[in-house]
Amino acid sequence: MKILSLVFLITALLQIVKISNAQELNIPGSIYNGVDSTISSRKPFNREKWFYEQRMFPNNYLPKDAYSKALSQRDEMRKQNGYYYNDYTPSWINLGPTSGYYFNYGYISSRIVTLAIHPYNHNIIYIGTANGGVWKTTDGGISWNPKSDNETSLSSGAIAIDPMNPEIIYYGTGEATYSLASYYGRGLLKSTNGGTTWTNYSSDLPSLSYTSRIVIRPGNSNHLLAAMGNSGLYRSTNAGQNWHLVFSNRTDDVVFSPTGDTAYASGNLGIVISTDGGATFPFNAGGYTSATRNHIAICNSSPNILYAAGYYASNPNETKIRVFKSTNHGEFFYPVAVGTNFEGKQAWYDFYIHVSPHDPDLAFVGSIDIWRTTNGGDNFYNITNGYNGGNVHVDQHNMAFHPVDPNIVFCTNDGGINKSTNKGDTWTNLNQGLTLTQFYRIASNPSNYLHILGGTQDNGTQRTYGSIDWVAAFGGDGGEVVYHSVSNQFMLGETQNNGVKRSMDFGGYWVSATEGLTGSAAWIGPLISHPDSNGIFYTARQQVFKTTNWGANWFPISSGTTGTIRELAISKSDPEVMYASISSYLYKSTNMGYNFTSVTNGLPSRTLTSIQVHPDSSNVAVVSFSGFGTNKIFKTTNQGNSWFSIAGNLPDSPVNDVLIFYPGFFTSTYIAATDVGVFVTDDWGTKWRELTYGLPNTVCMSLDYHDFTGRLRVGTFGRGVWEFNILNTISQIATGSADNFELLQNYPNPFNPSTVITFKLPSKQKVKLTVYNTLGEVITEPVNSMLSAGTYNVNLNMSGFSSGLYFYKIETDNFSDTKKMIFIK
């Protein structure tokens, strides 16, 4: 890649910089290069490209052991150093969405990839989610519980339940995206107690796995087959403990006949058949032509009937999906529903075929919508119409049938899970209670900590005013979000590729705000507020844009570049100082963005993911990077003239965001959101520790710190938003039983802004300490956890609240007391 150069152009109206040779990520041999335009133009492809290429760069692959090494480094850090905040401190608290609400689709969670129904207790259902792990319901979908939050991978591919012993669950990790990249699958997880605990079997499976289907041989539960996409077909004969490769050709799907003697696998070999329980596949089905992606289904009540469907990427849009049927046990397939347009233009991403186990004439094709035949394939009709008012979210991923009731069918898609009790005529969703949202970015209202806005994958930009049930502000894939620093009722958000929206009423009503914006944009475009001037926001595409009227229109303050600008930052103490990044290159302006100079020297060749300027000094900035194999956080104390690493002992994992902790005064504390957790340092980056416990093992994408209340929020890529009050901490100052329960008067009192509350416990108790204002409203809850007997100090910081009289109340099973305190600024 060329070294970027700056060419300064001066006009009569303003000075403009041209970053003339700046380019987007350029990875020779990238799996995303040279893809057919019918695929590369689709939204799922572009967001995946954005997500994975920054993790691969500068390589054209994900290092196969990099993620497992990062997890091991994190786990060793936990073992050696524990968490930064001790066990008495409240853990991360989930803020939802539980669930979200997305216009005509109703309640949504996020993409659900796979599901399995208990063969005997039909109220028990397991689902596998995009990056939120396994969830289980025992009441038919009324409520859900996560079952794998702390396992090695929360990226789901397939789930299978042993019919001989339904307590045995197999969970194949790694979502099968069919584009040669998958997010950190780690082989197979097996549970023998209904998902309570899991054992990871990965030594014989691909180190970066993705799993399309796992099937258990009827009559012999020790025998399993796993379709592992581009890695081929694998077989186990000892209930998943060991695996061997049957063949290496790409395998998209696999099914057993009801007897278990015959197995069918579909992939780039077409449809191949085994008559020895999956040990070998010497036979090819006639009549079926191998496609880019291939799926197969068998009717258990009539096993002579099979359906197959292929996604043919090079075909015109109207014939990209073709459906076939066999009536002679798979010996020969013939085309059905010829001429039907199944909306297959992105079936590399959303595609399946399933047939009812009760009725061989009832079959379904999933693509963008669900297509159904009730006459054995003669005709298929769209029964969901998600883009035309239907209540089933678009982009279908899987389907399962009730084991006994032929009318009940479940489907999963980009919005979650739906259920039909009439073979698909109508649908209800089962998403309430699921916390699976994949957030790109989050932001809190500076003047009201209850107001949170976040851009999500698949499900628009979601907002909450304090409830764990969020609602959509607007649709599309979301992106960056920002409140104006001074007038917080003015907000900006965006759809994919910097489709900017604005609200002038705290997010109640949104309109398009792209007037004046031109050029290509990054998948997630930057949006920032001027720190102290009303009306001013900045964004960027192939140049930096500015608005002085809250986004009503924009004008450029830099001229074009061949790359797209991913990150922007502005100094709070000196708004003349700004930074912009393209790929791994960083630029600085000292005149409000009109001229830029390169400050890349000393930084690694990795994708830059965030820029933070110290609130109290424009000389100090911190930047973070994605990828593997080098340090990921760097700091400057001279506006980028030189950089030094502050990554210390951080795990070698992509760092997605970094935050300078500034509670109104200089600290040596920085916080980093990574693919393996949230970490903190209080010694300028020499030593890092995991912040605190309770966060699921998912990707942490975006940090937000609410200055007034000390609330740190993290937006995860698969488990919603989580919060930790970093200012209010608790420590045990004496062990052993106290004589009595006691709540002491805070000290000092009056105070500004911090005080210490002490309480004593004579026995182990669940303790809740709550602070109220004079209206009886809860303003913070610094303690809500199980504590051993002893004496405890709670450090309470009230810097975000107004002066006045407050009350603090302690509650246990056996004791309650309330006292007054006075905060004077």
Secondary structure as UniProt FT lines:
FT   STRAND          6..10
FT   STRAND          15..19
FT   TURN            20..21
FT   TURN            28..29
FT   TURN            31..34
FT   HELIX           37..40
FT   HELIX           43..56
FT   TURN            57..58
FT   TURN            64..65
FT   HELIX           66..81
FT   TURN            87..88
FT   STRAND          93..96
FT   STRAND          100..101
FT   HELIX           103..105
FT   STRAND          107..108
FT   STRAND          112..117
FT   TURN            122..123
FT   STRAND          125..129
FT   STRAND          134..137
FT   TURN            140..141
FT   STRAND          145..146
FT   TURN            149..150
FT   STRAND          156..161
FT   TURN            166..167
FT   STRAND          169..173
FT   STRAND          188..191
FT   TURN            194..195
FT   STRAND          199..201
FT   TURN            203..204
FT   STRAND          213..216
FT   TURN            218..219
FT   TURN            221..222
FT   STRAND          224..227
FT   TURN            230..231
FT   STRAND          233..236
FT   TURN            239..240
FT   STRAND          244..247
FT   STRAND          251..256
FT   TURN            258..259
FT   STRAND          263..267
FT   TURN            268..269
FT   STRAND          270..274
FT   TURN            277..278
FT   STRAND          283..284
FT   STRAND          293..298
FT   TURN            300..301
FT   TURN            303..304
FT   STRAND          306..311
FT   TURN            313..314
FT   HELIX           317..319
FT   STRAND          321..326
FT   TURN            329..330
FT   STRAND          334..336
FT   TURN            338..339
FT   TURN            345..349
FT   STRAND          352..355
FT   TURN            360..361
FT   STRAND          363..366
FT   STRAND          370..373
FT   TURN            376..377
FT   STRAND          381..382
FT   TURN            386..389
FT   STRAND          396..401
FT   TURN            406..407
FT   STRAND          409..413
FT   TURN            414..415
FT   STRAND          416..420
FT   TURN            423..424
FT   STRAND          428..429
FT   TURN            432..433
FT   STRAND          438..445
FT   TURN            446..447
FT   STRAND          448..456
FT   STRAND          460..464
FT   STRAND          471..474
FT   STRAND          477..478
FT   STRAND          482..483
FT   TURN            488..489
FT   STRAND          491..495
FT   TURN            496..498
FT   STRAND          499..503
FT   TURN            506..507
FT   STRAND          511..512
FT   TURN            515..516
FT   STRAND          527..529
FT   TURN            534..535
FT   STRAND          537..540
FT   STRAND          544..547
FT   TURN            550..551
FT   STRAND          555..556
FT   STRAND          558..559
FT   STRAND          567..570
FT   TURN            575..576
FT   STRAND          578..582
FT   TURN            583..584
FT   STRAND          585..589
FT   TURN            592..593
FT   STRAND          597..598
FT   TURN            601..602
FT   STRAND          608..613
FT   TURN            615..616
FT   TURN            618..619
FT   STRAND          621..625
FT   STRAND          633..636
FT   TURN            639..640
FT   STRAND          644..645
FT   TURN            648..649
FT   STRAND          655..660
FT   STRAND          670..674
FT   TURN            675..676
FT   STRAND          677..681
FT   TURN            684..685
FT   STRAND          689..690
FT   STRAND          700..706
FT   TURN            707..710
FT   STRAND          711..717
FT   STRAND          721..725
FT   STRAND          729..735
FT   STRAND          742..743
FT   STRAND          754..761
FT   STRAND          765..772
FT   TURN            774..775
FT   STRAND          778..787
FT   STRAND          790..797
FT   TURN            799..800
FT   STRAND          804..811
FT   STRAND          816..823
//
